[in-house]
């Protein structure tokens, strides 16, 4: 998946913009198998995120080593140190043109 991090600054209207990260994830589109029209249903996105500290010097903080990681390289975090965050449903705001009606 292609992920693009978006800047969050004072113009965002957030009280502490440096405490937030925004990103775009380009993944896939759900289409009808018969006519390739885009589905208009609710989509839920579930992901795992690890927090790292750019200048970490203590063993209790996970340092940031690489910008990109292989899925197998992601360190499992004990469930006692994880938090579930939900933004609610994902709202699709831009309609993409349908794929040509071809079958393989």
C-alpha positions in Angstrom: 0.0 0.0 0.0 1.2 3.5 -0.7 1.0 5.8 2.3 1.6 9.5 2.2 2.0 11.5 5.4 0.3 14.9 5.4 1.7 17.9 7.4 -0.4 19.0 10.4 0.4 22.6 11.4 -1.3 25.5 13.2 -3.7 26.0 10.3 -5.4 22.7 11.0 -7.4 24.2 13.9 -6.2 21.5 16.3 -5.2 22.7 19.8 -1.9 20.6 19.7 -1.1 20.0 16.0 2.2 18.3 16.7 0.3 15.5 18.6 -1.5 14.5 15.4 -0.5 12.6 12.3 -2.6 12.6 9.1 -2.0 10.3 6.2 -3.5 9.0 2.9 -3.5 5.3 2.3 -3.9 4.3 -1.4 -5.1 0.7 -1.4 -7.8 -0.7 -3.5 -11.4 -0.3 -4.6 -14.3 -2.6 -3.9 -16.1 -3.2 -7.2 -19.1 -5.3 -8.3 -17.8 -8.4 -10.0 -20.4 -8.2 -12.8 -20.1 -4.6 -14.0 -17.0 -3.3 -12.1 -19.0 -0.4 -10.6 -17.7 0.9 -7.3 -19.5 -0.2 -4.2 -20.9 2.6 -2.0 -21.0 0.7 1.3 -19.3 1.5 4.6 -15.6 0.5 4.8 -13.8 -0.1 8.0 -10.0 0.1 8.1 -8.1 -1.8 10.8 -4.4 -1.4 11.3 -1.6 -1.8 13.8 0.6 1.2 14.7 3.7 1.5 16.8 4.9 4.7 18.3 8.6 5.4 18.1 10.8 8.2 19.4 13.3 9.8 17.0 15.9 10.5 19.8 15.2 7.5 22.1 18.1 6.6 24.4 16.2 4.5 26.9 15.3 0.8 26.4 11.7 1.5 27.4 11.2 3.6 24.3 11.2 2.2 20.8 13.6 4.1 18.6 12.8 5.0 15.0 15.3 3.2 12.8 13.7 2.9 9.3 11.1 4.8 7.4 9.7 1.7 5.7 9.4 -1.7 7.4 8.7 -5.2 6.1 5.6 -6.6 7.8 7.7 -9.4 9.3 10.0 -6.9 10.9 7.3 -5.2 13.0 7.9 -5.8 16.7 4.9 -7.2 18.6 3.9 -4.9 21.4 2.5 -6.5 24.6 -1.3 -5.9 24.8 -0.8 -4.1 28.1 1.0 -1.3 26.2 -1.5 -0.9 23.4 -4.5 1.4 23.0 -7.4 1.0 20.6 -8.2 4.2 18.8 -11.2 4.5 16.4 -12.1 7.4 14.2 -15.4 5.8 13.2 -16.4 5.0 9.7 -14.4 5.9 6.7 -16.3 8.2 4.4 -15.5 8.0 0.7 -15.7 11.5 -0.7 -14.4 11.1 -4.2 -16.1 8.9 -6.7 -13.6 7.2 -9.1 -14.6 6.3 -12.7 -15.6 2.7 -13.2 -13.2 0.3 -14.7 -13.9 -0.8 -18.3 -16.3 -3.7 -18.6 -13.8 -6.4 -19.5 -13.5 -9.9 -18.1 -10.3 -11.9 -17.8 
